[in-house]
Each structure stands twice: as C-alpha cells, then as structure tokens.
C-alpha cells in the first residue's frame, strides 16, 4: 500500500521537517514543498545561501540557536531521501492535486496523502497611517533582519501586543538597531495575572522576562496598556501617537513594526475541503482535526501553527504526530526515531502546551472592540482601497451581517493578499457595525490563488486548463 502512496508535505518549518523525518524513517520518500529559499520556516528562517552573511546562529536565533541548528541539520540530512522543492508556492488545491508555481511555471503535484504545515502569519489590526512607507508587520521586520541583514529604519518603534513584540524588539536591539520604544496594548496587570499558566513552561516564561529586562537595561522605553492612535507622516513614517491613562503621547520614529500576535494560515486547508470550527483560544476559525492531526478530509493532516498557534516546539511534536497518523492509516508500523516521543507522549505534551497558550492569550489579549476607534477615512483593505466608511455604509444600507456578503458587495479581501492582511479587520468592523460577536459574522472563505502569482505563465500553460472551476479565483 505504501508503494502507491504519493505523500506531500506543504511547509518546511519545524512541523514539516519533523513530519518528513518520521516518514523517511518508515521508508517513504515524501515531496516537501517550501515557499522559502531554504528550509527552517519563519521561526528558524535561514539567510539565502551565498548571501555573504557572517552572523552566527547564536546571533540570528539567540536562545533558540540550538533548536534552530537541530532542525536545520535534520533537514540537511534528509535531503537525499526526500523530494525537496524550495521556492515553490502552493496557490490552489483540488481533490488529489496541488497547484504550484516555481520558476515562473505552474506545475500540478498529485497526492494521495497531504500534510499541511503552512505555518502562521501576522495578525494585523489597522490604525490611521498603517499604510505609510516604513510600517511593517513584526514578521516582515524579522524577515528583513534574518534574511537581508538590515533593519527597517533608523529609529524603530515596535507596537501591538504578544510575545513576538518583545522577541523582535530584542533581536533588533541585540543586532545593533536603534529601538526607541515598545508599545504594548496589553496591561501589565493582565500579564502578571497570567503568570501561573505561563509557568507551565518555565523556561519559555523566563526567556520572555529576560527579553523585557534586557531591553529596559539598554534604555528601550516600554509602555504597557496603551491605546494606539495613529502613525504620522507623508512620504514615510515620522512619528507614532498613543494614549495611556487619558494622556496623549507622541514619539518620533522612522519605522514601525506592528503586530497583534499570530494567526494560522488556513487557506490551503479551506481549499482542500476541510471543515472549520471557531476556536475561542486562537480567536479565529480553524480546520477541525483530531488529537493526531487528522482533518475532516480523509488523507489530509494538519500540523503546526497552520492548524492553531502553539509555537515552534509544539509544531515539531505536531508534525511528528501527523506523520505517525498517516503511517497508521497506511498500515505501516511507527518507526523508531532516536529521542523522538511516541504518539501518546506527544499528545500529553501538546495538551500541556495548550495550558501555556491559555496563559499567553490571557496576558496578551487583543484590544477590546478595536474597530470602534477606526475613523471612516481609514483604509481597511489596502489592495482594493476599501475604507471603513464603505464597509459601515454597506452594513447600514444593505443590512449585511455575514463577511462573505460584505466581501461580495465591497471587494474587501479580493485583492492580492486575498484577505490575509485585511480579512480579520473587516470581520471586526462588521461585528462592531452589526452588533454581533466576532464569531457570528463568519469566516472569510479562501479563493485560489491564495497568494499572488504572476499571470503571464498562466495564460500559456496547458496545466491551468485542468484546474476545476471551483478552485479558480472568483
């Protein structure tokens, strides 16, 4: 049975690499599709080969250098035993086929079994000025530092909330960048109250405390419980404004790294036909999966942050667990991988990790009803240039209560990002304008292509004709 299996893993981060390792140990040769130039994912992103980088892994990854090296080394050893395809964008999925773009050419990839380890992206909440040159997501700022060896500006402010806020600020300051402030919308009291849950992972908690202390000792201004008012500038960022304790504040800067935690990349699972359910912990719609990573679709498995934010350590565990489930479904005995836990141990560790995640969400909650403060003239969807007024008027005049109806009438989420950047903001605004909860407005359904692709190769590629109508963009 295993000889007929065509196994594909989407993603070469911690989850995808551990899944590949487990399958190879069982004698299989999976295809590993990686959007990046080199394996490691976002958390363990590597500089391009031959880029002239001289920074060590200790400098790039700090406390996580040993883990990053272990993941990188594992994948390097696997390369002769897997079909690794870097710089390959998966942009659509239909039954038993993925559609990929590599080197300007569209190529279908058949599968009998699919592990989706698509990772996460920044959770973006807009504010006035967020479209100015010099405003980056936290993830974008991290990519600039790790892959290109540069900072996003000469005077950088990091704003929003979540553990990534402090990690990226620490990485920038450690690399020699001028970090002038960290503006956290979460209150310090909430973070202190979450400490008992955060101590479920004492080492991780200690690292977070260290980042904050290190930043303060270097003179980096840290403000808690702020309300972000806007980013000022014309041709670029000039300053950021916020409120705290009823007082207005402003700080000159040349760049802003903005983010409110992470959200899973679920578009591919949506196109694959997986059922979704609203998850209160992740505050978003997630594809259903069992404890082993099996989705509602036979032969499709979910692992890592793409199925629910849990962090790099949990992603490694979930990748191995999904691969073990796949082997079980193929009737293949679980292989022995040195120092790798078995299925029951993985599930216990993942259950413990969820308690830590509950602490993270308690400590770094999103701003309450963020859309209530957004001015009518502020862009919500920058691709289609849809402002808050347009969305509110659509709700008032047309009685819209569901996000896909709002999309159809205003084109919010129909641009290049396909709602990856603006979709959550549109849902918050719809909930506020219609008097519903965030869950009640529904989820923005994915459409192919889930990420931008060049159109010219598609016009002349015979493979495109094989894509079913339901898998095409609307």
Beta strands, then each sheet from edge to edge (+ up, - down):
strand 1: 7-10
strand 2: 31-33
strand 3: 83-85
strand 4: 89-94
strand 5: 97-102
strand 6: 105-110
strand 7: 113-116
strand 8: 120-122
strand 9: 135-137
strand 10: 156-161
strand 11: 179-184
strand 12: 221-223
strand 13: 227-233
strand 14: 237-244
strand 15: 247-252
strand 16: 255-260
strand 17: 262-264
strand 18: 276-279
strand 19: 284-287
strand 20: 300-302
strand 21: 379-381
strand 22: 386-387
sheet 1: 3+ 2+ 1+ 7+ 20+
sheet 2: 4+ 5- 6+
sheet 3: 8+ 17-
sheet 4: 9+ 16+ 10+ 11+ 12+
sheet 5: 13+ 14- 15+
sheet 6: 18+ 19-
sheet 7: 21+ 22-
end
